[in-house]
Structure formats: structure tokens, C-alpha cells
Amino acid sequence: MSEQTGPGGFAGRIGARVEDADDGGARIAFEVGDEHLNPAGTLHGGVVATLVDSAMGSAVRTTTEDGEVPATSQLTVTYLRPGKPGALVVTGRVRTRGRHLTICEADVEQDGEAVAHAVATFALLQR
């Protein structure tokens, strides 16, 4: 995957796949496997945080210009119910695009139910 559509790096290594990224939004598909579970047998919160950060970062990158690099400066994840093995979808979107800061939100859903909601602020750095 390219830097513009992400997720690369860690998120890509755990199996996150961008299905769509355009016009301030992005959707990531993810298959929760046993390797993504915590000792309680549910989806690890750090995996959820990685997924929402990646979805929102992908959404922000659809709005950036040459030389602008988004960097997460604040991330809040609200866990609504435990995730389990199986498919889930993460949807990220830009809420407010400023000159130096961009506010985004993301939702994680599995089997039609909300698993988590996140809000993040991205700083727009210049290369």
C-alpha cells in the first residue's frame, strides 16, 4: 500500500487493509485472529487503538497537499463492547480540517454492533 492510502508499517503487518480512502474518509477491513486477543480472550485494546489511528490517518491523508504530513497529536478511544475473533470494519473521517490541526473520528463495528469510537487530533507537519 502506498503512503497515501496506508496503513503501512505496523497496521499493515497485523493485517489491516484499506478498502476505501477518499474525500476525507477511509474504511479499513480487519480480521481478528487469536494473535490479536488479550488474556481475557477479547480483542486487545492496543489493536483497536492502532486500527482507529490508522483509519483516521488514512482519512486525513486524502486531504493533505504535497509536503504536508499528518501526525497524531491526541487520541481518545472509547471501548463500547469487547471485540471477538472475526471480521470488523473501521471507518475514519475528517470532521474539521484546519490549517495546522485536523480533527477526526472513527467507529469500529463488528457484526453490526459498535465496538469502539475514537476521536483524534492530527498536527499537519511540513516536510
C-alpha positions as CSV (number, residue, x, y, z in Angstrom):
1,M,0.0,0.0,0.0
2,S,1.2,3.5,-0.7
3,E,1.8,6.1,2.0
4,Q,-1.2,8.0,0.7
5,T,-3.6,5.1,1.2
6,G,-2.0,3.4,4.2
7,P,-2.0,1.7,6.5
8,G,1.6,0.8,6.2
9,G,4.1,-0.2,8.8
10,F,2.6,-1.8,11.9
11,A,-1.1,-1.7,11.0
12,G,-0.4,-3.4,7.7
13,R,1.7,-6.0,9.4
14,I,-1.1,-7.0,11.7
15,G,-3.4,-7.4,8.7
16,A,-5.3,-4.1,8.4
17,R,-6.5,-3.5,4.8
18,V,-7.7,-0.1,3.5
19,E,-10.8,-0.8,1.4
20,D,-11.5,2.8,0.6
21,A,-9.9,6.2,1.2
22,D,-11.2,9.3,-0.5
23,D,-12.6,12.7,0.2
24,G,-11.8,12.9,3.9
25,G,-12.9,9.3,4.7
26,A,-11.4,5.9,5.0
27,R,-12.6,2.3,5.6
28,I,-10.3,-0.4,6.9
29,A,-11.2,-4.1,7.0
30,F,-9.6,-6.3,9.6
31,E,-9.9,-10.0,10.5
32,V,-9.5,-10.5,14.3
33,G,-7.5,-13.7,14.9
34,D,-6.2,-15.4,18.0
35,E,-3.0,-13.4,17.9
36,H,-5.0,-10.2,18.4
37,L,-6.7,-11.3,21.6
38,N,-5.8,-10.3,25.2
39,P,-5.6,-12.8,28.1
40,A,-9.4,-12.5,28.6
41,G,-10.0,-13.8,25.0
42,T,-11.2,-10.5,23.6
43,L,-9.7,-8.1,21.1
44,H,-6.7,-6.3,22.6
45,G,-7.4,-2.6,23.2
46,G,-4.0,-1.7,21.6
47,V,-5.0,-3.3,18.4
48,V,-8.2,-1.3,18.4
49,A,-6.2,1.9,19.0
50,T,-3.9,1.1,16.1
51,L,-6.8,0.5,13.8
52,V,-8.7,3.7,14.6
53,D,-5.4,5.7,14.4
54,S,-4.7,4.1,11.0
55,A,-8.2,4.7,9.7
56,M,-8.2,8.4,10.7
57,G,-4.6,8.9,9.4
58,S,-5.7,7.4,6.1
59,A,-8.7,9.8,6.0
60,V,-6.5,12.8,6.8
61,R,-4.0,11.9,4.1
62,T,-6.8,12.2,1.5
63,T,-7.0,15.9,2.3
64,T,-3.3,16.8,2.5
65,E,-1.2,18.6,0.0
66,D,2.3,17.9,-1.1
67,G,4.7,18.4,1.8
68,E,2.0,18.0,4.5
69,V,2.5,15.1,6.8
70,P,-0.2,14.3,9.4
71,A,1.0,13.2,12.8
72,T,-1.3,12.1,15.6
73,S,-1.1,14.5,18.5
74,Q,-4.0,13.3,20.6
75,L,-6.1,10.1,20.5
76,T,-9.0,9.1,22.7
77,V,-10.6,5.7,22.3
78,T,-13.9,4.8,24.0
79,Y,-14.3,1.0,24.1
80,L,-18.0,0.1,23.9
81,R,-18.0,-3.7,23.9
82,P,-15.4,-6.4,23.6
83,G,-14.3,-7.4,20.1
84,K,-14.0,-11.1,19.3
85,P,-12.4,-13.2,16.5
86,G,-13.9,-12.5,13.1
87,A,-14.3,-9.6,10.7
88,L,-14.6,-6.0,11.7
89,V,-14.7,-2.7,9.9
90,V,-13.2,0.6,11.0
91,T,-14.5,3.8,9.4
92,G,-12.5,7.1,9.9
93,R,-13.5,10.5,8.8
94,V,-12.2,14.1,8.9
95,R,-14.6,16.3,11.0
96,T,-12.7,19.6,10.8
97,R,-9.7,20.4,8.6
98,G,-7.7,23.3,9.8
99,R,-4.5,24.9,8.6
100,H,-2.3,23.2,11.2
101,L,-4.7,20.8,13.0
102,T,-7.3,18.4,11.8
103,I,-10.0,16.7,14.0
104,C,-11.1,13.2,13.1
105,E,-13.3,10.5,14.4
106,A,-13.6,6.7,13.8
107,D,-16.0,3.9,14.5
108,V,-15.2,0.2,14.9
109,E,-18.1,-2.2,14.2
110,Q,-18.3,-6.0,14.3
111,D,-21.4,-8.0,13.4
112,G,-23.4,-4.7,13.0
113,E,-22.6,-3.6,16.6
114,A,-20.3,-0.8,17.8
115,V,-17.1,-2.0,19.4
116,A,-15.3,1.4,19.8
117,H,-15.5,5.1,19.0
118,A,-12.4,7.3,18.7
119,V,-11.6,11.0,18.3
120,A,-8.2,12.3,17.3
121,T,-6.3,15.5,16.6
122,F,-3.7,15.4,13.9
123,A,-1.0,18.0,13.5
124,L,-0.1,18.8,9.9
125,L,3.6,19.0,9.7
126,Q,5.6,20.3,6.8
127,R,8.3,18.1,5.2
